[in-house]
Structures are given as C-alpha cells and as structure tokens.
Amino acid sequence: MQVVGTHECKLDPKGRVKLPVSLVKQLKGVETFVLKRSVFQKCLELYTLEEWTALMEKVNKLNRFKKKNNDFIRRFTAGIKMIELDAATRILVPKDLLHIASLDKAIVLSSAINMIEIWDKELYEQAIDDATLDFAELAEEVMGNEDDDVS
C-alpha cells in the first residue's frame, strides 16, 4: 500500500470516521485494517491487513530469547485492533485508542507511505510546526548522505 494525501475529517459521537473518497479509491477495495498506537507520536497507525502481515513477518524474525526483542514486540503490538470498513466507508476507532491518541472531533488522516496516521487535528498541526524548525537538518541527515549519480 502506498497512499498519498492528508485529509481533514470528523469523528462522529460513536468514534466513526468516514474515509474520504480519494483515499478509498487508493485503497482499491481493502476492507480489513489493523489499527494501533504509534511508537513515536501521539497518533494512531492504520495498516491494511496485507501491510500488517508483511510487517509481522519481519517482527517474527526477531529472537524471542532476547529480552529487548520481547519488550519491543509487546510495546509494538500493544492495543492493536482489527477493524472493518463498513458499507458507508467508515471505520470505527475503539474508545481505548481514541483516548490514547486524544482524538475528539476534528482529525487528520495523513499518509505515511505504507500506512495512514490518524491524528487529532491540533496535535497534528503542532507536530508539523515543531518539525519545521529542524526539518532541513533532518532532511540532509536522512536523505543527503548519498550521491546516487556521482561516478
């Protein structure tokens, strides 16, 4: 899965969010997802079942006889939920995950290559503003170390 775009959405009082049409089209008929808390941010991560399965294949290769691996697996998979897209192209965010990510009414669905981050709108704007300060330095560090076309 590679989705593109940032979408502002609303949560209804039951915790459901209607996926935007452009996002549904990119997902090409996917109806089953895995929803989990983010490791690094106060947001949720939405994976297609196919993407989640591929990720779990990598995690499954970790040596479970190392404590740090077990600790990682426990934290990484804490609170995961399987969710389904309903007939109205909505997903239901379970109450415990709503609380963890401080989701209220205004939310942002932000593509992150192979998953979708689900943010409270204010927290998303704050995270983007905070990251702006050192994004140039980060971009150089992450992407600027290789000169692909230099012979």
Phi, psi and omega per residue, in radians:
M1 nan 2.228 2.973
Q2 -2.342 1.848 -3.140
V3 -1.886 2.708 -3.087
V4 -2.231 2.406 2.990
G5 2.178 2.776 3.034
T6 -2.182 2.257 -3.011
H7 -2.250 2.245 3.025
E8 -1.557 2.274 -3.073
C9 -2.368 3.034 3.088
K10 -2.123 2.446 2.983
L11 -1.559 2.376 3.045
D12 -1.470 3.005 -3.079
P13 -1.046 -0.361 3.126
K14 -1.570 -0.025 3.129
G15 1.574 0.326 3.130
R16 -1.691 2.554 3.066
V17 -2.283 2.282 3.095
K18 -1.457 2.178 3.121
L19 -1.274 2.385 3.111
P20 -1.073 2.583 -3.108
V21 -0.957 -0.756 -3.113
S22 -1.083 -0.591 3.108
L23 -1.279 -0.743 3.106
V24 -1.034 -0.725 3.124
K25 -1.089 -0.716 3.129
Q26 -1.163 -0.531 -3.114
L27 -1.372 -0.192 2.998
K28 0.818 1.020 3.031
G29 1.464 0.056 3.105
V30 -1.164 2.306 -3.120
E31 -2.155 -0.266 -3.113
T32 -2.005 2.305 -3.078
F33 -2.318 2.838 2.966
V34 -2.017 2.278 -3.133
L35 -2.054 2.318 -3.112
K36 -2.580 2.854 3.042
R37 -1.275 2.625 3.096
S38 -1.334 2.621 3.099
V39 -1.351 -0.662 -2.974
F40 -1.838 -0.395 -3.017
Q41 -2.219 2.919 3.090
K42 -1.585 1.183 3.117
C43 -2.584 3.119 3.083
L44 -1.943 2.758 3.098
E45 -2.103 2.252 -3.131
L46 -1.943 2.073 3.138
Y47 -1.994 2.544 2.916
T48 -1.209 2.749 3.121
L49 -1.040 -0.649 3.125
E50 -1.096 -0.801 3.115
E51 -1.130 -0.719 3.135
W52 -1.097 -0.745 3.135
T53 -1.070 -0.747 3.111
A54 -1.112 -0.693 3.113
L55 -1.152 -0.730 -3.138
M56 -1.174 -0.489 3.050
E57 -1.100 -0.676 3.084
K58 -1.183 -0.789 -3.123
V59 -1.103 -0.657 -3.139
N60 -1.089 -0.326 -3.141
K61 -1.426 -0.151 3.123
L62 -1.221 2.495 3.119
N63 -1.292 1.944 -3.087
R64 -1.292 -0.076 3.088
F65 -1.574 0.118 3.010
K66 -1.868 2.176 -3.070
K67 -0.987 -0.746 -3.107
K68 -1.096 -0.576 3.091
N69 -1.178 -0.778 3.096
N70 -1.079 -0.741 3.118
D71 -1.073 -0.754 3.116
F72 -1.075 -0.865 -3.109
I73 -1.037 -0.768 -3.140
R74 -1.056 -0.836 -3.114
R75 -1.193 -0.732 -3.080
F76 -1.137 -0.617 -3.084
T77 -1.740 0.085 -3.117
A78 -1.082 2.212 3.028
G79 1.296 0.248 -3.123
I80 -1.150 2.565 3.132
K81 -2.348 2.424 2.973
M82 -1.531 2.258 3.131
I83 -2.299 2.714 -3.109
E84 -2.050 2.547 2.993
L85 -1.347 2.244 -3.136
D86 -1.508 -3.140 -3.081
A87 -1.090 -0.407 3.129
A88 -1.649 0.295 -3.108
T89 0.948 0.776 3.063
R90 -1.972 2.666 2.955
I91 -2.025 2.599 3.089
L92 -1.802 2.092 3.103
V93 -1.576 2.044 -3.137
P94 -1.016 2.603 -3.046
K95 -0.994 -0.701 -3.126
D96 -1.103 -0.654 3.129
L97 -1.325 -0.548 3.029
L98 -1.000 -0.786 -3.114
H99 -1.151 -0.799 -3.098
I100 -1.016 -0.704 -3.095
A101 -1.671 0.106 -3.122
S102 0.937 0.709 -3.139
L103 -1.418 2.341 3.127
D104 -2.155 -1.877 -3.108
K105 -1.777 -0.945 -3.095
A106 -1.521 2.113 -3.131
I107 -2.270 2.904 3.083
V108 -2.216 2.291 2.983
L109 -1.782 2.033 -3.062
S110 -2.120 2.147 -3.141
S111 -1.193 2.459 3.120
A112 -2.399 1.079 3.138
I113 1.130 -1.428 -3.047
N114 -1.868 0.241 3.107
M115 -2.708 3.023 3.106
I116 -2.109 2.216 3.056
E117 -1.525 2.436 3.094
I118 -2.013 2.027 -3.029
W119 -2.104 2.630 2.801
D120 -1.155 2.367 -3.030
K121 -1.000 -0.791 -3.125
E122 -1.135 -0.721 3.117
L123 -1.154 -0.632 3.100
Y124 -1.107 -0.856 -3.139
E125 -1.054 -0.697 3.114
Q126 -1.133 -0.759 3.136
A127 -1.097 -0.701 3.111
I128 -1.159 -0.770 3.120
D129 -1.095 -0.756 3.137
D130 -1.101 -0.678 -3.107
A131 -1.280 -0.405 -3.102
T132 -1.075 -0.614 -3.057
L133 -1.026 -0.722 -3.114
D134 -2.091 0.431 -3.117
F135 -1.179 -0.666 3.141
A136 -1.064 -0.777 3.120
E137 -1.132 -0.749 3.111
L138 -1.098 -0.784 3.138
A139 -1.043 -0.741 3.126
E140 -1.130 -0.731 -3.123
E141 -1.156 -0.759 -3.059
V142 -1.389 -0.764 -2.989
M143 -1.881 -0.251 -2.988
G144 -1.676 0.152 -3.086
N145 -1.493 -0.166 -3.084
E146 -2.157 2.401 3.033
D147 -1.913 1.592 -3.027
D148 -1.073 -0.628 -3.003
D149 -1.748 0.131 -3.135
V150 -1.506 2.240 -3.132
S151 -1.727 nan nan
